Amino acid sequence: MKKRILFLVFLGVIFCLSSAQEQTEVMIDAKIVDQVTKEPLIYASVFFKNRTDTISNQEGEFRLLSGSPSDSIKISYVGYETLSLAVSSLPKVIELKPMNYLLDEVVITSLNANKIIRQFLKKHKKTYLKKKPQNSFFYRQVTLTDTVCTEILEAFFQAYSNYRVNDLKLVTGRYAKSLSDSNEPLTTFRNYFYISQVTPINYEPPQKNVIIVPLCDYYARYYKASIEMMYDSQGRSLYKIHFNPNPEIKTSILKGVAYLNAADLSLEKFEGELLNVPIHSKGFQSEARNNLTTFQVNYKQDEGISVVESINIYTNYDVTYMDEDLSPINVQINSILYNIGSLKAKQKKTLKYNTFLLEEISKSEYDPAFWEENVIIKRTPLEEKATNDFEKENLFKSY
């Protein structure tokens, strides 16, 4: 009897400890914005216990489970001052202060964009060619047709991630498309994920049918470069280098801005626009017009190597029809590829440029519980509604 009482007391202690631990966990829901403009900061890094736990979505919102109210989180976004806050005092809207621009004419005049670009290329050539590290990535692609979510694709990949993402391997994925949407090919995307492998750096000689990028040995043939310098109250400074393509360039080219750490010339971010990249639809009486494709890649540093943390590709265009009775439609595609570190996986499928990703995903065993537990990046309200609707209609399973 005494042993039984002791056993029950022991179980009670375990239960109390477990309950106390559960009660201390805090679910954080917050939004990150620019302190001045109040605009959302998309894909900002959210650190918990010195590791990136998530990033904000395209509305600047994030969700994170913290171990205790006494914990602290760190918010980082290139071009802004890093902010650390205790979970207990975390506001619903977190404002980040933009870095200041250096206005000292003497310093600005002494900055030489071409010299800094050459120094960067020389320093990083050896590490660029190394195939490491290999990380796991979460991928989400959402298509809106006239503001209605008509397509969702989510997947987990493994890939090399130094400076760019390459040698992608599919671990698992899911896909759903609205049944009310037509078979219009300009609103369905088989291989949009492949654009995420575009990189602003290239040490190879120029090749036909390959997108021209700014951080390369021959950049001066295609771009005019200018430079600004930014700094913050924490002693950090950045080179902000603008790459504007020469007007006569008609081939596919990446225009944009590179952010380099002024202390060690590490690449922290590149954002820009893909120019002269047409969207084709062979055999159908429709045409894509007013195409806009933006590109943003954020990096984190790992033993002197700029490792891809996230890549965002956004495309917006209008579809017009030869049949005048059909109204034009607007299409938006937004994709995010996010480095989640390591993920153990036995089955992996190597993906090539012409791989039909949806066909490969259809071979994966679909487990709704797995996807519910692995949201990774907080969904926007529109994405949440569409995901729930697709689940109810069993569209993820049907493809």
Sequence and secondary structure as in RCSB ss.txt:
>XXXX:A:sequence
MKKRILFLVFLGVIFCLSSAQEQTEVMIDAKIVDQVTKEPLIYASVFFKNRTDTISNQEGEFRLLSGSPSDSIKI
SYVGYETLSLAVSSLPKVIELKPMNYLLDEVVITSLNANKIIRQFLKKHKKTYLKKKPQNSFFYRQVTLTDTVCT
EILEAFFQAYSNYRVNDLKLVTGRYAKSLSDSNEPLTTFRNYFYISQVTPINYEPPQKNVIIVPLCDYYARYYKA
SIEMMYDSQGRSLYKIHFNPNPEIKTSILKGVAYLNAADLSLEKFEGELLNVPIHSKGFQSEARNNLTTFQVNYK
QDEGISVVESINIYTNYDVTYMDEDLSPINVQINSILYNIGSLKAKQKKTLKYNTFLLEEISKSEYDPAFWEENV
IIKRTPLEEKATNDFEKENLFKSY
>XXXX:A:secstr
 HHHHHHHHHHHHHHHHHHHHHHH EEEEEEEEETTT  B TT EEEETTEEEEE  TTSEEEEEES TT EEEE
E TTB  EEEEGGG  SEEEE B EE   HHHHHH  HHHHHHHHHHHHHHHHHS   EEEEEEEEEEEETTEEE
EEEEEEEEEE BSS EEEEEEEEEEEE TTS   GGG  SSGGGGGG  SEE S   TTS B SEETTGGGTEEE
EEEEEE TTS EEEEEEEEE TT  S EEEEEEEEETTT  EEEEEEEEES     TTSSEEEEEEEEEEEEEEE
EETTEEEEEEEEEEEEEEEEESSTTS  EEEEEEEEEEEEE    S  EE  TT  HHHHHHTS   HHHHHH  
 S   HHHHHHHHHHHHTTHHHH 
